[in-house]
Amino acid sequence: MAQYDEMKLLDLLADGVAYEQVAQAIGISRSMVAKIAQGRTRPELHQQLLDIRQARRQALQDLAAKKATTLMRMHIDEGLVRGSETARKCREFILDRLLTRDDTPADMLDQLLADSAKPDPSAAELAPRVPA
């Protein structure tokens, strides 16, 4: 029977935390963390890890799609008011913001959750942030 917190282990691994840091936090060796993460031991934990990652990825995609729809609609509306060049810049802004993030999935989810809790900005607030 395992003598460590399996859920904490899975949560840290799913967050992309380095094996060494997971090992220190959980109290097991780095090699054991690697074996679990790679499915070489404790296959049931490895499958749970894959399931958690897939569930988080799906939740992130759902949230991003919801937020992107709202933002894209706002930027297109702003673009229609200011003309076609602005509309193009607005679309590029949204696509760039959502498609080129270097954050980990957990960071992106945290940011999207924080953004979704804020009221949507007005077109005037968005205009200065549109790239030239």
Secondary structure as GFF3:
##gff-version 3
##sequence-region A 1 132
A	DSSP	alpha_helix	6	14	.	.	.	ID=ss1
A	DSSP	alpha_helix	19	26	.	.	.	ID=ss2
A	DSSP	alpha_helix	30	38	.	.	.	ID=ss3
A	DSSP	alpha_helix	43	82	.	.	.	ID=ss4
A	DSSP	alpha_helix	84	99	.	.	.	ID=ss5
A	DSSP	alpha_helix	105	117	.	.	.	ID=ss6
A	DSSP	alpha_helix	123	126	.	.	.	ID=ss7
A	DSSP	three_ten_helix	127	129	.	.	.	ID=ss8
###
